[in-house]
């Protein structure tokens, strides 16, 4: 989220007071919130569609629509808003994990990951999305596509984030 000065410049405001009033209104409306340090955080990324019930993915069953609750997808998906971001996927190295080109991955910043987690990592100065693995105590990355090779770092491997969700839009 941009800071007060950036908002002032983006919107062409002449004073930070105007930005302060705007931010106050956005906080009142629930569009943004402030963390403990006063940094702006987005809210209601997806709105709150109604949770209507359960749908059978096995044998068809009778279903009755009833509104069970409003469901805040952002609260369901995002546990640490100040550490969470989206990235658009490019490439086919994770298709067997059902992560396709043009999907969005919701990632949470983390400096470490447990083996088996899908991570955003910097390996030898380049960024990638792969499974994090360890062999004999040494980390490496594994694609989810048999046509791609394991990635063993020549110099360095740094985990930057752990993938928490995949978002795909059907058209």
N, C-alpha and C positions, 0 to 999 in steps of 0.2 A: 504494500500500500504506500502511496506517496505521502511525504511529510507535508506539513503546513506550508512551507516555502514553495515546494513543488506544486501544490494545489493552487497557491496564489498565482504562480507563473502560468500554469496550464489554463486557468480560468480567467486570467487577465485582471484579477483583483488588485486594487491599489494598496490594501492593507491586510495584515495578518488577522486583524479583528474581524473582517468579513469572512475569512476562512474559519475562524473560531466559531462564529455564529452558524455557518453552514455545517460544520462538523457536529456542533451541538444538536442541530436539527436531525442530521443523519443518525446520530446516536439515539435520539428520542424515537425516531421511526423504526429503529432496529436494523437499519441497513449496515451500519458498522458498529463496532464496539472498541473500547480501549483496553489494552492489557495493563499490567501493574506499572509499567514504565510510561504509560500514556501513548504508546504506539498504536496506530489504527489497525484493526483487524476486520476483515469482511464477515458479514453474517448473512444468513439465509441465502446461501449460494444457489440452492435449488428450490426454495419456497417450501411449502408444506402440503404436498398432495395428500389426499385421504388414504389411509390404509383400510382397504375394503375387506380383507380376509385372506384366505389361503387358496391357492390354485393347485390342483393335483397335477404332478408331472409324471405320474405313473399311469395307473388304470383310471379312466375317466370316472368322475364322481359328481353327484349332484352338488351344486354350489348355490348359495344364496348370498346376494350382495347385501352387506350391511357395513356401515361406516364404523370401524372399530376405534379409530383415532386419527388425528392428523400426524403425519410422519415427517419429521425434519431430516431430510437426507444428509444435509451437511453435518448435523449433530451425530448421525449414525456413522458416517464415514470419517469424520475429522475429529480426532481426540486432542490434538495439539495444534490449534490454528496458526500459532506463530511459527511453527516448524513445518507447515504443510504447503505443498505446491503441486501444480499440474505440469506435465510434460506431454507433448505430442509424440507418439511413437513413429519412428521411421525405420523401415527395414523389416526383415522376416526371420530374424534369429530367435524369436521367442514364440513362434506360432504354435508349437506343441504345448505351450503353457496357456494357449488361447489368448495371446496378446498379439494383435494384428496391426499392420501398418495403418496409421491414422487414428488408432485408439488413443485415448488419453490415459495416462497413469497418474494416480494420486500418490504422491510420495511424501514421506515424513523424514526430515533431516535426522541423520544418525551417523555417528562416526564408526560404529561397529554393527555387525549383523551376525546372527546365528547361521551356521551352515544350513543351506536349503532355502533361505529367504531370497526373494528376487530383489536386487539392489540396483541403484544408480551408482556407478563406480567410475573412478578415474584410474585407468591402467596405462602406465608408461606415457602419461600426458594426454591421453585421449579418453573420452567419455563413452560409456555404454550401459546398456540395460541387460543384466544377465543374472543367473542364479549364482549366489555366493557359495563357494565350496572350500574345503580345506583337505589337504592330503599331507600326512606326516607333519602336521602343524603349520604347513605353508598354504597361504590362500591362493585360490585361482577362481576363474569365472567359467561358468558352463552355459552355453546357449541351449535353448529348447527347440532345436532344429537339427536333425541328424546330418544335414549338409554343412554345418558349421563346426569348426574345431574348438576344443577347449582353449582357454586363454590363460597362459601362465605368464605372470609379469616378468619382464626382463630387468626392470629397475624398481618399479613401485606399483602398488595397488592400494587405493584409498577408497573406502566406502563413504559416500556422501549422503545417501538416503536409502530407506527401505520402502519398497512399493507396498501400499496398503489397499489399493483398489484399482480396477481397470474399468474405464468407462467407454462404452461403445454406443454410437448412435446408429440405429437402423434407419435407412431411408426408403 
